[in-house]
Amino acid sequence: MKTIKPTQAVATILSRYQRQRKCQVPVTATDVYADSIARVCGDDVDLDPVERGLIHLKRQKVISGRRLVALLACHQREIRPE
């Protein structure tokens, strides 16, 4: 497994995967349903475009589960307020 350099933004990595595989992130009916259920339950869970893109790449079997977790962890570190 390739290691992720700390200077690489996860959004850059995501855009490179999307360019190479020529895939865009569709909004599925399941996504809409899950958002509606979360809103009704009072949860404040909202994925940003990078997180949605990474999940889509995993669903398409472009990246492995380990790679998904590593990229999500790096992304959370990038966006976390200091």
C-alpha positions as CSV (number, residue, x, y, z in Angstrom):
1,M,0.0,0.0,0.0
2,K,1.3,3.4,-0.9
3,T,1.9,5.8,1.9
4,I,0.2,9.2,1.8
5,K,2.5,12.2,2.1
6,P,1.4,14.6,4.7
7,T,1.7,17.5,2.2
8,Q,-0.8,16.0,-0.2
9,A,-4.3,17.2,0.2
10,V,-6.9,14.4,0.1
11,A,-9.0,16.5,-2.3
12,T,-6.0,16.4,-4.8
13,I,-5.7,12.7,-4.5
14,L,-9.5,12.3,-5.0
15,S,-9.5,14.5,-8.1
16,R,-6.6,12.5,-9.6
17,Y,-8.5,9.2,-9.0
18,Q,-11.6,10.7,-10.6
19,R,-9.6,11.9,-13.6
20,Q,-7.9,8.6,-14.1
21,R,-11.1,6.6,-13.8
22,K,-13.3,9.2,-15.5
23,C,-15.9,8.9,-12.8
24,Q,-18.0,11.5,-11.1
25,V,-19.9,11.1,-7.8
26,P,-23.6,10.6,-8.4
27,V,-26.2,11.4,-5.8
28,T,-28.1,8.1,-5.4
29,A,-31.6,7.6,-4.0
30,T,-29.9,5.8,-1.1
31,D,-27.9,8.9,-0.3
32,V,-31.1,11.1,-0.3
33,Y,-32.9,8.5,1.9
34,A,-30.0,8.3,4.4
35,D,-29.8,12.1,4.6
36,S,-33.6,12.3,5.2
37,I,-33.5,9.7,7.9
38,A,-30.6,11.4,9.7
39,R,-32.4,14.8,9.5
40,V,-35.6,13.3,10.9
41,C,-33.7,11.6,13.8
42,G,-32.1,14.9,14.6
43,D,-28.6,13.9,13.7
44,D,-26.3,16.5,12.3
45,V,-24.3,14.2,9.9
46,D,-23.4,15.7,6.6
47,L,-20.6,14.4,4.4
48,D,-18.6,16.9,2.4
49,P,-17.9,16.4,-1.3
50,V,-14.5,14.8,-0.6
51,E,-15.9,12.2,1.8
52,R,-18.7,11.4,-0.6
53,G,-16.2,11.1,-3.4
54,L,-14.0,8.7,-1.4
55,I,-17.0,6.5,-0.5
56,H,-18.0,6.4,-4.2
57,L,-14.5,5.3,-5.2
58,K,-14.8,2.4,-2.6
59,R,-18.2,1.4,-3.9
60,Q,-16.8,1.3,-7.4
61,K,-13.9,-0.9,-6.1
62,V,-11.3,1.7,-7.2
63,I,-9.8,1.9,-3.7
64,S,-9.6,-0.7,-1.0
65,G,-11.2,-0.4,2.4
66,R,-7.9,0.3,4.1
67,R,-7.1,3.0,1.6
68,L,-10.5,4.5,2.2
69,V,-10.0,4.6,6.0
70,A,-6.5,6.1,5.6
71,L,-7.7,8.8,3.2
72,L,-10.7,9.6,5.5
73,A,-8.4,9.9,8.5
74,C,-6.0,12.3,6.6
75,H,-9.0,14.3,5.4
76,Q,-10.3,14.6,9.0
77,R,-6.9,15.8,10.2
78,E,-6.8,18.4,7.3
79,I,-10.2,19.9,8.1
80,R,-10.1,19.6,11.9
81,P,-9.8,23.1,13.5
82,E,-6.7,23.6,15.5
